[in-house]
Amino acid sequence: MVLERLSDSLKNTLQKIAKSLFVDEKLINELIKDIQRALLQADVNVKLVFDLTEKIKKRALGEESPKGLTKKEQLINIVYEELVNFLGKEQHKIEVKQKPFKIMLVGLFGSGKTTTAGKLAKYFSKRGLKAALVGLDVHRPAAMEQIEQVGKQANVKVFSDRKTKDAVEIWENVKNELNDFDVLIIDTSGRDALSHDLIAEIEEVNKRAEPDENLLVISADIGQAAQKQAEQFHKSCGITGVVVSKMDGTAKGGGALTACSVSGAPIKFIGVGEKIDDLEHFNPAGFVGRMLGMGDLEALLEKAKDVIKAEDAEDLGKRFLKGEFNLIDLYEQMEAMSKMGPLSQIVEMIPGFSSLKLPKEMLQVQEGKLKKWKVAMNSFTKEELEDPEIVDSGRIERISRGSGIPASEVRELLKQYRQSKKMVKMFKGSKGDMSKFMKKFGGRLPMGG
């Protein structure tokens, strides 16, 4: 996941609380040291770390546990609440009101603006809005070619001009063609530093385009330097929010997140991967929930609604909860989940699942493997598909010969099926969380595997 090392460290810290016999000052001091170490390793500013842990310690030692909560539960709750506050507390969503709604992206060279532009266009398109890209990055070589490419990936119209180096001229030439769109994503030029030329160009484009949102795109790998950059752009361009790109696999992501949260410009999106769909609204509560192994139902619902029709999910969800699904159901579940993103990312959104320590092979099923399994299933009899337990070694050899899929792959398919059945049994201990999820999704459960 994003900030995986930080997440693992914080989960281990919470496990220490859960396993302790009682909560005393010694345990709290150990907890504080663990949290400090984890955050500093994630490149979070030293002063911010000590301010945060001082708040946690003060509350842990001074607050009485509310009725219905044990001291352990209260301590975990304090850590959760203070981390959420630390990352900005509230979610800042973009509401598309008047049309066309204009979002201008600014940032330094190499921050990932153009890629983010494509992701934003896809994000709004999936929500039923007609989006378009406007390419005003006139200085970087091949910038126009890149935005045309990401426009194809997002399947949206792109307005650009390779013949001129004047961003204002491009805007004036295309602005009358933009009124038919709901959302416009305007990509601007970057520089190696926040120069006077860059500021002057952005200010002029800002004046002409009159965007509804000015989003600063910051690469997570710059760490704590994000704060200074955010403050400078905020002062020069009046940014309304931040997109932290390249959050996947960076140790410095914690520095960028916290630096932005204290700069006065709220984080509105985070880029969580390289694919066109790998963009999420930043929700501090959900983000911390995932890091601590508590899940993020809101983000899961968002992903599920993008790819699964309600009527297709209802019956499958009920069977999944009862553990009554067969091989065909398993395939449909895994195919649906693969459309939602990497299984490792999806599982971390489900309350309770991260603590199950599921086998990695269950979370790394590739599209190619699903295709092979579907071919193999074509050689199963109806009886075998409905009751995979009857498939013995002789039947496996027959299925392998009939489908052209190695016997080892057929065995792996059956192993995956059995592991899924076991997972359902383990998951029955999390009925409370699941019932909340089912209620939110209208009684439908889009998961499996």
C-alpha positions as CSV (number, residue, x, y, z in Angstrom):
1,M,0.0,0.0,0.0
2,V,0.9,3.7,0.0
3,L,3.4,4.3,2.9
4,E,3.6,0.6,3.6
5,R,6.5,0.8,6.0
6,L,4.8,3.5,8.1
7,S,1.6,1.4,8.0
8,D,3.3,-1.7,9.2
9,S,5.1,0.2,12.0
10,L,1.9,1.8,13.3
11,K,0.0,-1.5,13.1
12,N,2.7,-3.2,15.2
13,T,2.4,-0.3,17.7
14,L,-1.3,-0.9,18.0
15,Q,-0.7,-4.7,18.4
16,K,1.6,-3.9,21.3
17,I,-1.3,-2.0,23.0
18,A,-3.8,-4.9,22.3
19,K,-1.4,-7.5,23.7
20,S,-0.5,-5.5,26.9
21,L,-2.1,-6.6,30.2
22,F,-2.9,-3.0,31.2
23,V,-2.3,0.6,30.2
24,D,0.2,2.5,32.3
25,E,2.7,5.3,31.8
26,K,5.4,2.9,30.8
27,L,3.3,1.5,27.9
28,I,2.3,5.0,26.8
29,N,6.0,6.1,26.7
30,E,6.9,3.0,24.6
31,L,4.0,3.8,22.3
32,I,5.1,7.4,21.9
33,K,8.7,6.3,21.0
34,D,7.4,3.8,18.5
35,I,5.2,6.4,16.8
36,Q,8.0,8.9,16.7
37,R,10.4,6.4,15.1
38,A,7.8,5.4,12.5
39,L,7.0,9.0,11.5
40,L,10.6,10.1,11.4
41,Q,11.4,7.2,9.1
42,A,8.6,8.4,6.8
43,D,10.4,11.7,6.5
44,V,7.9,13.7,8.6
45,N,9.3,17.0,10.1
46,V,10.8,16.5,13.5
47,K,9.0,19.4,15.2
48,L,5.6,18.1,13.8
49,V,6.3,14.6,15.1
50,F,7.1,15.8,18.6
51,D,4.1,18.1,18.6
52,L,1.8,15.2,17.6
53,T,3.2,12.7,20.1
54,E,3.0,15.3,22.9
55,K,-0.7,15.7,22.2
56,I,-1.2,11.9,22.2
57,K,0.7,11.5,25.5
58,K,-1.2,14.4,27.2
59,R,-4.5,12.9,26.2
60,A,-3.5,9.3,27.0
61,L,-2.4,10.3,30.5
62,G,-5.1,12.9,31.2
63,E,-8.3,11.7,29.7
64,E,-10.7,9.2,31.4
65,S,-12.0,6.5,29.2
66,P,-15.6,7.2,27.9
67,K,-18.3,4.8,29.0
68,G,-18.2,1.6,27.0
69,L,-14.5,1.9,26.0
70,T,-11.7,0.1,27.8
71,K,-8.4,2.0,28.4
72,K,-6.8,0.1,25.6
73,E,-9.6,1.0,23.2
74,Q,-9.4,4.6,24.3
75,L,-5.6,4.7,23.7
76,I,-6.0,3.3,20.2
77,N,-8.8,5.8,19.6
78,I,-6.6,8.7,20.7
79,V,-3.8,7.6,18.3
80,Y,-6.3,7.4,15.5
81,E,-8.0,10.8,16.2
82,E,-4.7,12.7,16.5
83,L,-3.3,11.1,13.3
84,V,-6.4,12.2,11.5
85,N,-6.0,15.8,12.8
86,F,-2.4,15.7,11.9
87,L,-3.2,15.0,8.3
88,G,-5.7,17.8,7.9
89,K,-8.7,16.4,9.8
90,E,-11.4,17.0,7.2
91,Q,-11.9,15.9,3.6
92,H,-12.0,18.6,1.0
93,K,-14.0,17.5,-2.0
94,I,-14.4,19.3,-5.2
95,E,-18.0,20.1,-6.0
96,V,-18.7,20.7,-9.7
97,K,-21.4,23.4,-9.8
98,Q,-21.4,25.8,-12.8
99,K,-20.3,24.4,-16.2
100,P,-17.7,24.4,-17.6
101,F,-16.0,23.9,-14.2
102,K,-12.3,24.8,-14.7
103,I,-9.5,23.2,-12.8
104,M,-6.0,24.6,-13.4
105,L,-2.9,22.5,-12.5
106,V,0.3,24.2,-11.5
107,G,3.6,22.9,-10.2
108,L,7.3,22.4,-10.8
109,F,8.8,20.5,-13.7
110,G,8.6,16.7,-13.1
111,S,5.9,16.9,-10.5
112,G,3.5,14.8,-12.6
113,K,1.1,17.5,-13.7
114,T,0.2,16.1,-17.1
115,T,-0.3,12.5,-15.8
116,T,-2.4,14.0,-13.0
117,A,-4.5,15.9,-15.6
118,G,-5.3,12.7,-17.4
119,K,-6.2,11.0,-14.1
120,L,-8.5,13.9,-13.1
121,A,-10.2,13.8,-16.5
122,K,-10.9,10.1,-16.1
123,Y,-12.0,10.6,-12.5
124,F,-14.7,13.1,-13.5
125,S,-15.7,11.1,-16.6
126,K,-16.4,8.0,-14.5
127,R,-18.8,10.2,-12.5
128,G,-20.9,11.0,-15.6
129,L,-19.3,14.4,-16.4
130,K,-18.1,15.4,-19.8
131,A,-14.4,16.2,-19.3
132,A,-11.7,17.7,-21.6
133,L,-8.0,18.5,-21.3
134,V,-6.4,21.8,-22.3
135,G,-2.7,21.7,-22.9
136,L,-0.9,24.9,-22.0
137,D,2.5,23.5,-21.2
138,V,4.4,25.2,-24.0
139,H,8.0,25.0,-22.7
140,R,8.6,21.3,-22.0
141,P,9.7,19.2,-25.0
142,A,7.0,16.7,-26.0
143,A,4.5,18.1,-23.4
144,M,1.8,18.4,-26.1
145,E,2.4,14.8,-27.3
146,Q,2.2,13.6,-23.7
147,I,-1.1,15.3,-23.0
148,E,-2.6,14.0,-26.2
149,Q,-1.5,10.5,-25.1
150,V,-3.0,10.8,-21.6
151,G,-6.2,12.2,-23.2
152,K,-6.5,8.9,-25.3
153,Q,-6.0,6.8,-22.1
154,A,-8.7,8.8,-20.4
155,N,-10.9,8.8,-23.5
156,V,-11.4,12.6,-23.4
157,K,-11.0,15.4,-25.9
158,V,-7.7,17.3,-25.8
159,F,-7.2,21.0,-26.9
160,S,-3.6,21.8,-27.6
161,D,-1.4,23.6,-30.2
162,R,2.1,22.5,-31.1
163,K,2.8,25.5,-33.3
164,T,3.0,28.2,-30.6
165,K,5.0,28.8,-27.4
166,D,2.4,31.2,-26.0
167,A,0.1,29.6,-23.5
168,V,-2.3,32.6,-23.4
169,E,-2.6,32.5,-27.2
170,I,-3.6,28.8,-27.1
171,W,-6.3,29.6,-24.4
172,E,-7.7,32.4,-26.4
173,N,-7.9,30.3,-29.5
174,V,-9.7,27.4,-27.9
175,K,-11.9,29.0,-25.2
176,N,-15.0,29.3,-27.4
177,E,-14.9,25.6,-28.0
178,L,-15.0,24.6,-24.4
179,N,-18.5,25.6,-23.3
180,D,-20.0,22.1,-24.2
181,F,-17.9,20.4,-21.4
182,D,-18.7,19.9,-17.8
183,V,-15.1,19.9,-16.5
184,L,-12.0,21.3,-18.0
185,I,-8.5,20.3,-16.7
186,I,-6.0,22.9,-17.7
187,D,-2.3,21.7,-17.7
188,T,0.3,24.5,-17.4
189,S,4.0,24.8,-17.7
190,G,6.4,23.9,-14.9
191,R,10.0,25.0,-14.2
192,D,12.9,23.7,-12.2
193,A,12.2,26.4,-9.6
194,L,9.4,28.9,-8.9
195,S,10.8,31.6,-11.1
196,H,9.4,35.1,-11.9
197,D,8.7,33.9,-15.5
198,L,6.7,31.0,-14.3
199,I,4.7,33.1,-11.9
200,A,4.0,35.8,-14.5
201,E,2.8,33.1,-17.0
202,I,0.5,31.4,-14.5
203,E,-0.9,34.6,-13.3
204,E,-1.8,35.7,-16.8
205,V,-3.4,32.3,-17.6
206,N,-5.2,32.4,-14.3
207,K,-6.5,35.9,-15.2
208,R,-7.8,34.8,-18.6
209,A,-9.1,31.3,-17.8
210,E,-10.6,32.3,-14.4
211,P,-10.4,28.7,-13.0
212,D,-12.7,27.5,-10.3
213,E,-9.9,25.5,-8.7
214,N,-6.1,26.0,-8.8
215,L,-4.5,22.7,-7.8
216,L,-0.8,22.5,-7.0
217,V,0.7,19.1,-8.1
218,I,3.5,18.1,-5.8
219,S,5.6,14.9,-6.1
220,A,5.6,12.9,-2.9
221,D,9.3,12.1,-3.2
222,I,10.3,15.7,-2.4
223,G,9.3,15.0,1.2
224,Q,9.4,17.9,3.6
225,A,10.3,20.4,0.9
226,A,6.7,20.2,-0.2
227,Q,5.7,22.7,2.6
228,K,7.9,25.5,1.2
229,Q,6.7,24.8,-2.4
230,A,3.1,24.8,-1.4
231,E,3.4,28.1,0.6
232,Q,5.2,29.8,-2.3
233,F,2.7,28.7,-4.9
234,H,-0.2,29.6,-2.6
235,K,1.3,33.1,-2.1
236,S,1.9,33.6,-5.9
237,C,-1.0,31.9,-7.5
238,G,-3.7,31.5,-4.8
239,I,-3.9,27.7,-4.9
240,T,-7.1,26.1,-3.6
241,G,-5.7,22.7,-3.0
242,V,-2.9,20.2,-3.5
243,V,-2.6,16.9,-5.4
244,V,0.3,14.7,-4.0
245,S,1.4,12.6,-6.9
246,K,3.6,9.4,-6.8
247,M,2.5,8.3,-3.4
248,D,3.1,4.7,-4.2
249,G,6.3,3.2,-3.0
250,T,7.9,6.4,-1.6
251,A,9.4,6.6,1.9
252,K,9.1,10.4,1.8
253,G,5.3,10.5,1.3
254,G,4.7,11.1,4.9
255,G,6.8,14.3,4.7
256,A,4.9,15.6,1.7
257,L,1.5,14.8,3.2
258,T,2.2,16.5,6.5
259,A,4.1,19.4,5.0
260,C,1.1,20.3,2.8
261,S,-1.4,19.9,5.6
262,V,0.3,22.6,7.6
263,S,0.8,25.0,4.6
264,G,-2.7,26.3,4.5
265,A,-3.6,24.5,1.3
266,P,-5.6,21.3,1.8
267,I,-4.7,18.0,0.0
268,K,-7.6,17.1,-2.3
269,F,-6.2,14.1,-4.2
270,I,-3.4,11.6,-4.0
271,G,-1.9,9.6,-6.8
272,V,-1.6,6.0,-5.7
273,G,-0.1,4.3,-8.8
274,E,0.9,4.7,-12.5
275,K,-2.4,3.7,-14.1
276,I,-5.0,6.3,-15.3
277,D,-7.4,5.2,-12.5
278,D,-4.9,5.5,-9.7
279,L,-6.2,8.7,-8.2
280,E,-8.1,9.1,-4.9
281,H,-9.9,11.9,-3.1
282,F,-7.8,12.4,0.0
283,N,-9.7,11.6,3.1
284,P,-7.6,11.9,6.3
285,A,-9.9,9.6,8.3
286,G,-10.0,6.9,5.7
287,F,-6.3,7.2,5.0
288,V,-5.4,6.8,8.7
289,G,-7.9,3.9,8.9
290,R,-6.1,2.1,6.2
291,M,-2.7,2.7,7.7
292,L,-3.8,1.3,11.1
293,G,-5.6,-1.7,9.6
294,M,-9.1,-0.4,10.3
295,G,-10.2,-0.2,6.7
296,D,-11.7,2.6,4.6
297,L,-15.3,1.7,3.6
298,E,-16.0,5.0,1.9
299,A,-13.1,4.5,-0.6
300,L,-14.1,0.9,-1.2
301,L,-17.6,1.9,-1.9
302,E,-16.4,4.6,-4.3
303,K,-14.3,2.0,-6.2
304,A,-17.1,-0.6,-6.2
305,K,-19.7,1.7,-7.6
306,D,-17.4,2.6,-10.5
307,V,-17.1,-1.0,-11.8
308,I,-20.0,-3.2,-10.5
309,K,-23.6,-2.9,-11.3
310,A,-25.9,-3.2,-8.3
311,E,-28.0,-6.0,-9.7
312,D,-24.9,-8.1,-10.5
313,A,-23.5,-7.7,-7.0
314,E,-26.6,-8.4,-4.9
315,D,-27.0,-12.2,-5.2
316,L,-23.2,-12.8,-5.4
317,G,-22.7,-10.8,-2.2
318,K,-25.3,-12.8,-0.3
319,R,-23.7,-16.1,-1.4
320,F,-20.2,-14.8,-0.5
321,L,-21.3,-14.0,3.1
322,K,-22.8,-17.4,3.5
323,G,-19.7,-19.1,2.0
324,E,-21.9,-20.8,-0.7
325,F,-20.2,-19.6,-3.8
326,N,-18.8,-21.9,-6.5
327,L,-16.0,-21.6,-9.0
328,I,-18.0,-19.4,-11.4
329,D,-18.9,-17.1,-8.5
330,L,-15.2,-17.0,-7.5
331,Y,-14.1,-16.0,-11.0
332,E,-16.8,-13.2,-11.2
333,Q,-15.7,-11.9,-7.8
334,M,-12.0,-11.8,-8.7
335,E,-12.7,-10.3,-12.1
336,A,-14.8,-7.5,-10.5
337,M,-12.1,-6.8,-7.9
338,S,-9.3,-6.7,-10.5
339,K,-11.3,-3.9,-12.2
340,M,-11.3,-2.0,-8.9
341,G,-7.5,-2.0,-8.7
342,P,-4.7,-4.2,-7.2
343,L,-6.2,-6.7,-4.8
344,S,-3.6,-5.6,-2.1
345,Q,-5.1,-2.1,-2.3
346,I,-8.7,-3.3,-2.1
347,V,-8.1,-5.6,0.8
348,E,-6.6,-2.9,3.0
349,M,-9.9,-0.9,2.6
350,I,-11.9,-3.8,4.2
351,P,-12.2,-3.5,8.0
352,G,-10.4,-6.4,9.7
353,F,-8.9,-7.9,6.6
354,S,-5.3,-6.5,7.0
355,S,-5.1,-8.2,10.4
356,L,-5.8,-11.6,8.8
357,K,-2.4,-11.6,7.1
358,L,-3.7,-13.2,4.0
359,P,-1.3,-15.1,1.8
360,K,0.4,-12.7,-0.7
361,E,-0.5,-15.0,-3.6
362,M,-4.1,-14.3,-2.9
363,L,-3.5,-10.6,-3.3
364,Q,-1.4,-10.8,-6.5
365,V,-3.7,-12.5,-9.0
366,Q,-2.9,-11.0,-12.4
367,E,-5.3,-10.6,-15.3
368,G,-3.4,-13.2,-17.3
369,K,-3.9,-15.8,-14.6
370,L,-7.7,-15.0,-14.5
371,K,-7.8,-15.6,-18.2
372,K,-6.1,-18.9,-17.9
373,W,-8.5,-19.9,-15.2
374,K,-11.5,-19.0,-17.3
375,V,-10.1,-21.2,-20.2
376,A,-9.6,-24.1,-17.7
377,M,-13.2,-23.6,-16.4
378,N,-14.5,-24.2,-19.9
379,S,-13.3,-27.8,-19.6
380,F,-15.0,-28.4,-16.2
381,T,-18.3,-30.1,-16.2
382,K,-21.4,-28.3,-14.9
383,E,-21.2,-30.6,-11.8
384,E,-17.5,-29.8,-11.2
385,L,-18.1,-26.0,-11.5
386,E,-20.9,-26.2,-9.0
387,D,-19.0,-28.5,-6.6
388,P,-15.2,-28.1,-7.0
389,E,-14.6,-30.5,-4.1
390,I,-15.2,-33.5,-6.4
391,V,-12.3,-32.6,-8.7
392,D,-9.6,-35.2,-8.0
393,S,-6.3,-35.8,-9.7
394,G,-7.8,-37.8,-12.5
395,R,-10.3,-35.0,-13.3
396,I,-7.5,-32.4,-13.1
397,E,-5.5,-34.3,-15.8
398,R,-8.6,-34.4,-18.0
399,I,-9.3,-30.7,-17.5
400,S,-5.7,-29.9,-18.3
401,R,-5.7,-31.9,-21.5
402,G,-9.1,-30.4,-22.6
403,S,-8.1,-26.8,-21.9
404,G,-4.4,-26.8,-22.7
405,I,-3.8,-25.3,-19.3
406,P,-1.0,-27.0,-17.2
407,A,-2.3,-29.2,-14.4
408,S,-0.4,-27.1,-11.9
409,E,-2.5,-24.0,-13.0
410,V,-5.7,-26.0,-12.5
411,R,-4.5,-27.1,-9.0
412,E,-3.7,-23.4,-8.2
413,L,-7.3,-22.5,-9.3
414,L,-8.7,-25.1,-6.9
415,K,-6.3,-23.9,-4.1
416,Q,-7.5,-20.3,-4.6
417,Y,-11.1,-21.5,-4.3
418,R,-10.4,-23.3,-1.0
419,Q,-8.5,-20.4,0.4
420,S,-11.4,-18.1,-0.4
421,K,-13.7,-20.4,1.6
422,K,-11.3,-20.3,4.6
423,M,-11.2,-16.5,4.3
424,V,-15.0,-16.3,4.6
425,K,-14.9,-18.3,7.8
426,M,-12.2,-16.0,9.3
427,F,-14.2,-13.0,8.2
428,K,-17.3,-14.0,10.0
429,G,-15.7,-12.6,13.1
430,S,-16.0,-9.1,11.5
431,K,-19.8,-9.2,11.1
432,G,-20.3,-5.7,12.6
433,D,-18.1,-4.0,10.1
434,M,-19.5,-6.0,7.2
435,S,-23.1,-5.3,8.2
436,K,-22.3,-1.5,8.1
437,F,-20.7,-2.0,4.7
438,M,-23.7,-4.0,3.4
439,K,-26.1,-1.3,4.7
440,K,-24.2,1.4,2.9
441,F,-24.1,-0.5,-0.4
442,G,-27.8,-1.3,-0.2
443,G,-27.4,-4.9,0.8
444,R,-24.8,-5.7,-1.9
445,L,-21.3,-6.9,-1.4
446,P,-18.9,-6.4,-4.3
447,M,-15.9,-8.5,-3.1
448,G,-14.4,-11.9,-3.0
449,G,-11.2,-13.8,-3.7
